[in-house]
Each structure stands twice: as structure tokens, then as C-alpha cells.
Amino acid sequence: MVNNYKKGDKDTRPWGTWEVLDSGDGFCVKRICVTPGNILSLQSHNFRDEHWIIVKGTALVTLGDDKFYKKFNETVFIPAKVKHRIQNDTKDLMEFIEIQTGENLDENDIIRYEDSYGRA
């Protein structure tokens, strides 16, 4: 198994921040904060599934061809290879916990299809 994340890793992105809360064989737990009016890239991953739980605010989620809202204590499952994104179209901070599972966990396992910040 490959897991290139370690507890305490963090980064600032154009849309907000992420921080690794825990990491081990086959899993990584991140806290992701999305600032008001921002959106992550439409993306997929070849080697990992993701589980999201909204812990603050309201998220607009794209999963495949579907779009829907999720709020506090609601979850989303994103299988590997499925296009997805999350957006905060409110005036308040939105925060979610992301649990990545798989045999190869790496920040470079991102295929971007659309990106508001020129990274696609």
C-alpha cells in the first residue's frame, strides 16, 4: 500500500484549505474548508474512493451527472473514477471531513476536467 499523506500535512488552495487529521494503511482523513463563493475542480481519482461528511454550512455537490445539496451531518460516497466536485455557493464557510480509502493514496491522483483557477 502507498499512502503519501501524514498527520499534520496541510495546504492552502485558491478555494480554501485542507489538513490531514489522521492517516494510516489504506486511509486518510482530511478536514477541508471551502470559503464562501468558491468551488473545487471537477475531478476524478483512479486509485481512491472518498467519503464526505458535511460538518459546517451547505455544500453543492456534483457527482457524475447529478447535482444536489448536502448540509450538516449528511454524507456523500464518491467511488474511484467518478467525476465529482464540491462548491460553497453561500456566504458562510463550508467545512467537510473527507475520508480517502484505497491502496494508493497520493495528492497527485487527481484528474481535473474543469477548474475555475486555471489548473485543468
N, C-alpha and C positions, 0 to 999 in steps of 0.2 A: 504493500500500500504506500501511496505517496500522499503526504499532507504537508504542504509548504506554508501553512499558517501556524502561528504560535500565539498563545495568550498574550494580550497586550499590543499586538500589531494594530495599527490604525492608519487611516489616511483621510485626507480632505479632498473632496471632489467638487466639481462645479455645482452639483446639486445638493451637497451636504457632507456628511461624514459617515465612516464606518469604523468599528472597533471589534476586535476578536475578544470575546468574553471567555471562551474555552475552546480547546482543540485537542483531538486525540486520534487514535486509529479509526479512520473511516468517517470522522465527523468534524465539523467546525461550527461554532455558534458565534454569530455576529449581531451587534446592535447597530442598526442603520437608521440615521436621522436624515430626513428629507425636508429641506427648508421650503417655506411657502412658495407656491407657484412653480416648483421645479419637478423635473421628470428624469428618470434614468433612461439609458438607451434601451431600444428594443433589441433583445439579445437572446441567445440560447447557449447551452453548455453541452459539450459532448460527453463529459465524464461524471457529472454530478446531478443529483436531484436536489431540490430545495424545498423547504417547508417554511412558510412565513406565518407569523402571528403578529397582528397589529396590536401595539401596546399604547399608542397615543395618536389621536387625530383620526382622520379618514383618508383612505387610500383609494385611488382609482387604479385598478389592476387590469392589465391586458394579459390574457392567457390564450395562446393560439388566436382564433378569430373572435373570441369573446372579450367583452369589457364589462366590468362590474365594480361596484364599490364595496369595500370592506372597512369595518370600524373596530373599535376596541374589542379584543378577545376573539376576533374572527380570524380564520386561518385560510391559507391557500397552499395547495401542493403543486409543485412545478416539476414534472418529470424531465429527465435529461432529453435534450434535442428539441424541446418545445419552446417556441418563441414566447417571450414574456417581457413585461416591464411594469414599473410601478410609478405612480405620479401623485404629487401632492398639489391638487388644484384649489386648496383652501388658503386662508390667511394665517393658519396656525401650523406649528411644527407637527410633522407626522413622523412617527417612530415605529419600527418593527424589528422583531427578532427573526433572524434568518438562520436556519439550521441546514447546513450543507451535508449531504451524505454521499459516499461513493468511495471508490478505490483510488481515485486520482483527484485530489483537491488542490487547486492552483489558481491564483488570481488571473493567470493568462488563459484559462479555459473559458474565454468569453468570445463569442462571435457576435459582433454588432451589425445590425441591419439598418437601424436609423439612430441618429444621435443629435440632440439639439446643440451639442458643444463641439461638433466637428471631429469626433473620434471614430466615426464609422468608416 
